[in-house]
Amino acid sequence: MSGLRVTAFCGSPRKGGNTETLLRKMLQGAESTGAEVVFRDLNSMSIRGCQGCDWCKENESDFCVNKDDMQTIYKDLVNSDSVIIGSPVYMFQMSAQTKAMIDRFFGLLLPGFKSKIEEKKLALVFSQGAPEDSFKDYIAATEKMLSFLKFNVTDVLVAPDCGDYGSAEGKTDLMAKAFRIGASLLD
Ligand SMILES: Cc1cc2nc3c(=O)[nH]c(=O)nc-3n(C[C@H](O)[C@H](O)[C@H](O)COP(=O)(O)O)c2cc1C
């Protein structure tokens, strides 16, 4: 065990669905390089919407006044060397579960948009029913937003034509790519 950690955040409510399947394959890849891995199911966590109170801007040594399950996620971010965020595409965008977490990433920022945490590698996963490039502008904007939050977005895995439960598992190339990305997250 190298002591390095990779944490995956899953924004799909479907247990064992396409997003989870791909994230678990990526974590297998990370584990194959000796990483300690953590899987978080956002759907089972209680994450309130950001209240826009700016407490996070006045408190440098803490992240958010709201002590809900985001506190676990802030700790995960501090303690992880690399992070994966996976979401199904819902209505052309990320799921509400994923967006709730990302809005609360506001607590990572100090005034002047400096981050309270060290930069870390981030891989993104989007599972969708539609073909590959259908949401490329949205995904590019999401990458840009996460880079602004000082994540180093190294990989984006889009899982197209995955409208059915279990679709991702049957796509050998996609699963192999997921494993490869996971295995490269600590490079
Ligand atoms: C509420 C809802 C909205 C969806 N919206 C879209 C969409 O806008 N575009 C798309 O390609 N697929 C859409 N889908 C299909 C899912 O993105 C797709 O089935 C995905 O693989 C589900 O991932 P999961 O198995 O991890 O939940 C939607 C599914 C649901 C339930």
The ligand as an SDF file (V2000), in Angstrom:
LIG
                    3D

 31 33  0  0  0  0  0  0  0  0999 V2000
  -34.3200   11.6450  -15.0900 C   0  0  0  0  0  0  0  0  0  0  0  0
  -33.4620   11.1520  -16.2150 C   0  0  0  0  0  0  0  0  0  0  0  0
  -33.0220   12.0520  -17.1600 C   0  0  0  0  0  0  0  0  0  0  0  0
  -32.1870   11.6350  -18.1970 C   0  0  0  0  0  0  0  0  0  0  0  0
  -31.7490   12.5550  -19.1140 N   0  0  0  0  0  0  0  0  0  0  0  0
  -30.9260   12.1690  -20.0920 C   0  0  0  0  0  0  0  0  0  0  0  0
  -30.4340   13.1060  -21.0290 C   0  0  0  0  0  0  0  0  0  0  0  0
  -30.7570   14.2870  -21.0020 O   0  0  0  0  0  0  0  0  0  0  0  0
  -29.5940   12.6690  -21.9980 N   0  0  0  0  0  0  0  0  0  0  0  0
  -29.1960   11.3460  -22.0770 C   0  0  0  0  0  0  0  0  0  0  0  0
  -28.4300   11.0070  -22.9790 O   0  0  0  0  0  0  0  0  0  0  0  0
  -29.6360   10.4240  -21.1810 N   0  0  0  0  0  0  0  0  0  0  0  0
  -30.4710   10.8020  -20.1830 C   0  0  0  0  0  0  0  0  0  0  0  0
  -30.9180    9.8930  -19.2850 N   0  0  0  0  0  0  0  0  0  0  0  0
  -30.3890    8.4890  -19.3370 C   0  0  0  0  0  0  0  0  0  0  0  0
  -29.2260    8.2850  -18.3670 C   0  0  0  0  0  0  0  0  0  0  0  0
  -28.2420    9.2940  -18.4980 O   0  0  0  0  0  0  0  0  0  0  0  0
  -28.5520    6.9460  -18.6390 C   0  0  0  0  0  0  0  0  0  0  0  0
  -29.4800    5.9030  -18.5350 O   0  0  0  0  0  0  0  0  0  0  0  0
  -27.3840    6.6990  -17.6970 C   0  0  0  0  0  0  0  0  0  0  0  0
  -26.5760    5.6500  -18.1970 O   0  0  0  0  0  0  0  0  0  0  0  0
  -27.8660    6.3210  -16.3220 C   0  0  0  0  0  0  0  0  0  0  0  0
  -26.7530    6.0430  -15.5010 O   0  0  0  0  0  0  0  0  0  0  0  0
  -26.8950    5.1430  -14.1790 P   0  0  0  0  0  0  0  0  0  0  0  0
  -27.1750    3.7460  -14.6230 O   0  0  0  0  0  0  0  0  0  0  0  0
  -25.5940    5.2770  -13.4910 O   0  0  0  0  0  0  0  0  0  0  0  0
  -27.9920    5.7320  -13.3750 O   0  0  0  0  0  0  0  0  0  0  0  0
  -31.7700   10.2740  -18.2570 C   0  0  0  0  0  0  0  0  0  0  0  0
  -32.2400    9.3570  -17.2990 C   0  0  0  0  0  0  0  0  0  0  0  0
  -33.0930    9.7880  -16.3010 C   0  0  0  0  0  0  0  0  0  0  0  0
  -33.5810    8.7990  -15.2760 C   0  0  0  0  0  0  0  0  0  0  0  0
  1  2  1  0
  2  3  1  0
  2 30  2  0
  3  4  2  0
  4  5  1  0
  4 28  1  0
  5  6  2  0
  6  7  1  0
  6 13  1  0
  7  8  2  0
  7  9  1  0
  9 10  1  0
 10 11  2  0
 10 12  1  0
 12 13  2  0
 13 14  1  0
 14 15  1  0
 14 28  1  0
 15 16  1  0
 16 17  1  0
 16 18  1  0
 18 19  1  0
 18 20  1  0
 20 21  1  0
 20 22  1  0
 22 23  1  0
 23 24  1  0
 24 25  2  0
 24 26  1  0
 24 27  1  0
 28 29  2  0
 29 30  1  0
 30 31  1  0
M  END
$$$$
